[in-house]
Amino acid sequence: MTHIFQGEHQAAEASVRESFAAYEAAGDEIGMAWARQNLAWIAFTEGRMVDAEERLLAASEAFERAGDLAGKGWSTGLLAYVRIYDGRFTEADELARQTLLDAREQGDRWTQGMMNVALGTSALWSGRIDDALGHAESAIANFPEGADSVGVVQALATRGRALVRRGRLDPGFQLLVSAEADHPFGPPNDMLRTSIAAASVTVGDAARAQQYLDGFDEIDIDIVGGSERHVALGLARLQEGDADAAFELLDALPGVADDTSSRWGWAVTALARAATGRSVEAYADAVETSGRSTYSDRVLARLAGACAAARAGDAAGAAVALDRARAAVPTGGDQVFPTIVAVAAAVVAEKLTLPELPERRAEAESALTRLGLPDSGWWAALRAAAGVEPARAEPPSG
């Protein structure tokens, strides 16, 4: 487990496989089940969800046969995280809630903490922001003193990102930045820097995102968290006004034919494609039809479609796409994505010189001011996607 928590996956897998072979030779089914559970954890962190699920189901069955409730709880709990990764939030919630109840009966505070993290994460990506905050707070309270930092950091990251989505940017970023300083090494630090960077581009703060992405020597898009960092870097480039650099980065991600690819990555790629005059249809459609897409994926993909329509002079198509983007935002407390939609509506009105431009611009500026983001990089990203030329300074007279 030490190798796992330090991110040394190859060494961890070799060690666990040796243990599995020894347990198998001794006919120790419980030992084999724990080894499978650890191998599933490694597969999960590397983004190999099919392998993770197969190992977890086999481990869970063995634990159940042996009446090992703690082992079954660990396996079922990790399966909830696999379901979250797959966008199967209802199933994830059911698994996490049952495991949480069992952990309470057994007095297992660590598992209670991890299941509250799972429920909080599921709520965050489902747009139930207040629920996410509640579960994250419960998780922080659940973890016993001296618990491993990975679980605690996951709870802090979920709470910080939920605060940002709720529109409480200052306390959200303060929590994340403070936690990052308190955990300066290894996977916990990677997780927190990823969370800060991802939350930053979500509100259009490309400079802060870049600050926390700079510490990564390289970004492996195949591991959990790796694609999120890569997409954050691409979106930051777009928010800085460099559409070509953004597209080059995002085009390196697996395309829509690869079902394991990030749906958020597809949505951001659609926006970058619009910004470079390319078709967005395949990426936007892939986001729409995927069962793994979150509401934020769908909102951004629809905004990419709205901007592409405006760029083509299709006012009716842009209006429909904007309405669909508004409808995709749930009513669970998210203050950030309605603001992004407002900026997009203003940009579309600007591109098409619509009579409601002053009203749309005022709505967007008011929403950004409420968040404390008058200079959000979303203006640059969405204007690039819609083909709105950046304002040029007037040449000096004389």
C-alpha positions in Angstrom: 0.0 0.0 0.0 2.9 2.4 0.6 3.9 2.1 -3.1 0.3 2.8 -4.1 0.0 5.9 -2.0 3.3 7.2 -3.2 2.2 6.8 -6.8 4.8 4.0 -7.5 2.3 1.8 -9.5 4.7 -0.6 -11.2 6.4 -1.4 -7.9 3.1 -1.7 -6.2 1.7 -4.1 -8.8 4.7 -6.3 -8.7 4.6 -6.5 -4.9 0.9 -7.3 -4.9 1.2 -9.9 -7.6 3.9 -11.7 -5.6 1.5 -11.7 -2.6 -1.3 -13.0 -4.7 0.8 -15.9 -5.9 1.8 -16.8 -2.4 -1.8 -16.7 -1.2 -2.9 -18.7 -4.1 -0.3 -21.4 -3.4 -1.5 -21.5 0.2 -5.2 -21.7 -0.8 -5.8 -18.5 1.2 -9.0 -17.0 -0.5 -9.1 -14.0 1.8 -5.5 -13.1 1.1 -6.2 -13.5 -2.6 -9.3 -11.2 -2.3 -7.3 -8.5 -0.6 -4.6 -8.8 -3.3 -7.3 -8.4 -6.0 -8.7 -5.4 -4.1 -5.2 -3.8 -4.1 -4.7 -4.6 -7.8 -8.1 -3.0 -8.5 -6.9 0.2 -6.7 -3.8 0.3 -8.9 -5.9 -0.2 -12.1 -8.3 2.6 -11.0 -5.5 5.1 -10.4 -4.1 4.2 -13.9 -7.5 4.7 -15.5 -8.0 1.0 -16.3 -11.6 0.9 -15.2 -12.6 -2.4 -16.8 -9.7 -4.2 -15.0 -10.6 -2.4 -11.8 -14.2 -3.5 -12.0 -13.4 -7.1 -12.7 -11.0 -7.3 -9.8 -13.4 -5.6 -7.4 -16.3 -7.9 -8.3 -14.1 -11.0 -7.8 -12.8 -9.7 -4.5 -16.2 -8.7 -3.3 -17.6 -12.2 -4.0 -14.8 -13.8 -2.1 -15.2 -11.5 0.9 -18.9 -12.1 1.0 -18.4 -15.9 0.9 -16.0 -15.6 3.9 -18.3 -13.2 5.8 -15.5 -10.6 5.8 -17.6 -7.4 6.0 -14.7 -5.0 6.2 -13.2 -6.5 3.0 -16.5 -6.4 1.2 -17.0 -2.8 2.3 -13.6 -1.7 0.8 -14.3 -3.4 -2.5 -17.9 -2.1 -2.8 -16.7 1.3 -1.8 -14.0 1.5 -4.5 -16.6 0.2 -7.0 -18.6 3.3 -6.2 -15.6 5.4 -7.4 -15.4 3.4 -10.6 -19.1 4.1 -11.2 -18.5 7.9 -10.6 -15.6 7.8 -13.2 -18.0 6.1 -15.6 -20.7 8.8 -15.0 -23.1 6.3 -13.5 -23.9 8.6 -10.5 -27.1 6.9 -9.4 -25.4 3.5 -9.1 -22.4 5.1 -7.4 -24.7 6.7 -4.8 -26.5 3.4 -4.1 -23.2 1.6 -3.6 -21.7 4.4 -1.5 -24.8 4.8 0.7 -25.0 1.1 1.5 -21.3 0.9 2.3 -21.6 4.0 4.5 -24.4 2.4 6.5 -22.4 -0.8 6.9 -19.3 1.2 8.0 -21.4 3.1 10.6 -22.6 -0.2 12.1 -19.0 -1.4 12.2 -17.6 1.8 13.6 -15.3 2.1 10.6 -14.6 5.9 10.4 -12.1 5.7 7.5 -14.6 4.0 5.2 -17.3 6.4 6.4 -15.0 9.3 5.3 -14.3 7.7 1.9 -18.0 7.0 1.2 -18.9 10.6 2.1 -16.2 11.7 -0.3 -17.7 9.5 -3.0 -21.2 10.9 -2.4 -19.8 14.4 -2.4 -17.9 13.9 -5.7 -21.0 12.3 -7.3 -23.1 15.3 -6.1 -20.5 17.8 -7.4 -20.5 16.4 -10.9 -24.3 16.0 -10.9 -24.7 19.7 -10.1 -26.0 19.1 -6.5 -23.5 21.6 -5.1 -25.1 22.0 -1.6 -25.2 18.2 -1.2 -21.5 18.0 -2.3 -20.6 20.5 0.4 -22.5 18.6 3.1 -20.9 15.3 2.2 -17.4 16.8 2.0 -17.8 18.4 5.5 -19.0 15.0 6.8 -16.0 13.3 5.3 -13.6 15.7 6.9 -15.3 15.1 10.3 -15.3 11.3 9.7 -11.7 10.7 9.1 -9.9 9.6 12.3 -6.9 11.5 13.5 -3.8 10.2 11.7 -5.8 8.9 8.7 -3.8 8.6 5.4 -3.6 11.9 3.7 -5.1 10.7 0.4 -8.6 10.4 1.8 -8.4 13.7 3.7 -7.1 15.5 0.6 -9.9 14.1 -1.5 -12.4 15.5 1.0 -10.7 18.9 1.0 -10.5 19.0 -2.8 -14.2 18.2 -3.1 -15.2 20.8 -0.6 -13.0 23.5 -2.2 -14.2 22.8 -5.7 -17.8 22.8 -4.5 -17.4 26.1 -2.8 -16.0 27.5 -6.1 -19.0 26.2 -8.1 -21.3 27.7 -5.4 -19.9 31.1 -6.2 -17.8 31.3 -3.0 -14.5 31.7 -4.8 -12.4 33.2 -2.1 -13.0 30.6 0.6 -12.9 27.8 -2.0 -9.5 28.8 -3.4 -8.2 29.6 0.1 -9.1 26.1 1.2 -7.5 24.5 -1.8 -4.3 26.6 -1.7 -3.9 26.1 2.0 -4.3 22.3 1.6 -1.8 22.2 -1.2 0.8 24.0 1.0 0.1 21.5 3.8 0.6 18.5 1.5 3.6 19.4 -0.6 4.6 15.9 -1.9 3.3 12.9 -3.8 -0.2 12.0 -5.0 -1.9 14.3 -2.5 -0.1 17.3 -3.8 -0.8 16.2 -7.4 -4.5 15.9 -6.6 -4.7 19.4 -5.0 -2.7 21.1 -7.8 -5.0 19.4 -10.3 -8.1 20.6 -8.4 -6.8 24.2 -8.2 -6.0 24.2 -11.9 -9.3 22.7 -13.0 -11.3 25.0 -10.7 -9.3 28.0 -12.0 -10.1 27.4 -15.7 -13.7 26.7 -14.8 -14.0 30.4 -13.6 -11.7 31.7 -16.4 -8.6 32.3 -14.3 -5.9 31.0 -16.7 -3.0 32.5 -14.9 -3.7 30.7 -11.6 -4.3 27.4 -13.6 -0.9 27.8 -15.3 0.8 28.5 -12.0 -0.3 25.1 -10.5 0.2 23.2 -13.7 3.8 24.3 -14.1 5.0 22.0 -11.4 4.2 18.9 -13.4 7.3 17.7 -15.4 5.0 15.9 -17.8 1.3 15.1 -18.0 0.2 11.5 -18.5 -3.2 11.6 -20.0 -3.8 7.9 -19.3 -3.8 8.1 -15.5 -6.7 9.4 -13.3 -6.2 13.2 -13.1 -3.8 13.3 -16.0 -6.4 14.1 -18.7 -8.0 16.7 -16.4 -4.6 18.5 -16.2 -4.1 18.3 -19.9 -7.6 19.7 -20.7 -7.1 22.4 -18.1 -3.9 23.4 -19.9 -5.7 23.5 -23.2 -8.6 25.6 -21.9 -6.1 28.0 -20.2 -4.5 28.5 -23.6 -7.9 29.3 -25.1 -8.7 31.7 -22.3 -5.3 33.4 -22.9 -6.3 34.0 -26.5 -4.1 31.4 -28.2 -6.6 29.2 -30.0 -4.0 27.4 -32.2 -1.9 26.3 -29.1 -5.1 25.2 -27.4 -6.2 23.1 -30.4 -2.8 21.5 -30.7 -2.8 20.4 -27.1 -6.4 19.2 -27.1 -6.1 17.4 -30.5 -3.5 15.1 -28.8 -6.3 13.6 -26.6 -8.0 10.4 -27.7 -10.8 11.3 -30.1 -14.5 10.6 -30.0 -14.0 7.0 -31.2 -12.2 6.2 -27.9 -14.9 5.6 -25.3 -12.4 5.9 -22.5 -11.6 9.5 -23.3 -12.6 12.5 -21.1 -16.1 13.9 -22.0 -14.9 17.3 -20.6 -12.0 17.0 -22.9 -14.4 16.5 -25.8 -16.4 19.6 -24.9 -13.3 21.8 -24.5 -12.0 20.4 -27.8 -15.3 21.3 -29.5 -14.8 24.9 -28.2 -11.2 24.9 -29.5 -12.3 23.6 -32.9 -14.8 26.4 -33.1 -12.1 28.9 -32.2 -9.9 27.6 -35.1 -12.7 27.5 -37.6 -13.1 23.7 -37.5 -16.3 21.7 -37.3 -17.6 21.0 -33.8 -20.4 18.6 -34.7 -18.7 15.3 -34.1 -17.4 16.3 -30.6 -20.6 18.1 -29.5 -22.7 15.1 -30.7 -20.4 12.7 -28.8 -20.8 14.6 -25.6 -24.6 14.6 -26.1 -25.0 10.9 -26.7 -22.5 9.7 -24.0 -23.9 8.3 -20.8 -20.7 9.4 -19.1 -21.2 13.1 -19.8 -21.9 15.4 -16.9 -24.0 18.5 -17.0 -20.9 20.7 -17.3 -19.7 18.7 -20.3 -23.1 19.2 -22.0 -23.3 22.9 -21.2 -19.9 23.6 -22.7 -20.5 21.4 -25.8 -23.8 23.2 -26.4 -22.0 26.6 -26.0 -19.4 25.4 -28.6 -22.3 24.7 -30.9 -23.9 28.2 -30.2 -20.6 29.9 -31.0 -20.0 27.9 -34.1 -23.5 28.8 -35.3 -22.9 32.5 -34.6 -19.6 32.3 -36.5 -21.6 30.9 -39.5 -24.2 33.6 -39.2 -26.9 31.2 -38.1 -28.8 33.3 -35.5 -31.6 30.7 -35.1 -29.2 27.8 -34.5 -27.2 29.9 -32.0 -30.4 30.7 -30.1 -31.5 27.1 -29.9 -28.0 26.0 -28.7 -28.0 28.7 -26.0 -31.4 27.7 -24.8 -30.3 24.1 -24.6 -27.2 25.1 -22.7 -29.3 27.1 -20.1 -31.6 24.1 -19.8 -28.6 21.7 -19.0 -27.6 23.6 -15.9 -29.3 21.9 -12.9 -30.9 24.0 -10.1 -28.6 22.6 -7.4 -26.6 25.7 -6.5 -24.1 26.0 -9.3 -23.3 29.7 -9.8 -20.4 29.4 -12.3 -22.0 27.6 -15.3 -25.0 30.0 -15.5 -22.4 32.8 -15.7 -20.5 31.1 -18.5 -23.8 30.8 -20.4 -24.5 34.5 -19.8 -21.1 35.4 -21.3 -21.7 33.1 -24.3 -25.1 34.8 -24.9 -23.4 38.2 -24.9 -20.7 37.0 -27.2 -23.2 35.5 -29.7 -25.2 38.8 -29.6 -21.9 40.7 -30.3 -21.0 38.4 -33.2 -24.5 38.7 -34.8 -24.9 42.4 -33.9 -28.3 41.5 -32.2 -30.4 44.4 -30.8 -30.3 42.7 -27.3 -26.5 43.0 -27.1 -26.5 45.8 -24.4 -28.9 43.8 -22.3 -26.9 40.5 -22.7 -23.6 42.2 -22.1 -25.0 43.8 -18.9 -26.3 40.5 -17.7 -22.9 38.8 -18.2 -20.9 41.6 -16.6 -23.2 41.6 -13.6 -22.9 37.9 -13.2 -19.1 38.0 -13.4 -19.0 40.9 -10.9 -21.1 38.9 -8.4 -18.5 36.1 -8.7 -15.6 38.6 -8.4 -14.4 37.9 -11.9 -14.8 41.0 -14.1 -11.8 39.9 -16.3 -12.7 36.2 -16.7 -10.9 34.4 -19.5 -14.2 33.1 -20.7 -14.6 36.3 -22.7 -11.5 35.5 -24.7 -12.3 31.8 -25.1 -15.9 32.3 -26.2 -15.2 35.3 -28.5 -12.5 33.2 -30.2 -15.0 30.4 -30.6 -17.6 32.7 -32.1 -15.1 34.4 -34.4 -15.3 37.8 -32.7 -12.2 39.8 -33.4 -10.4 41.0 -30.3 -10.6 44.7 -29.7 -7.6 46.6 -31.0 -6.1 49.7 -29.4 -6.5 52.9 -31.4 -3.2 54.0 -32.9 -1.8 57.2 -31.4 -2.9 60.4 -33.1 -0.4 62.4 -35.1 
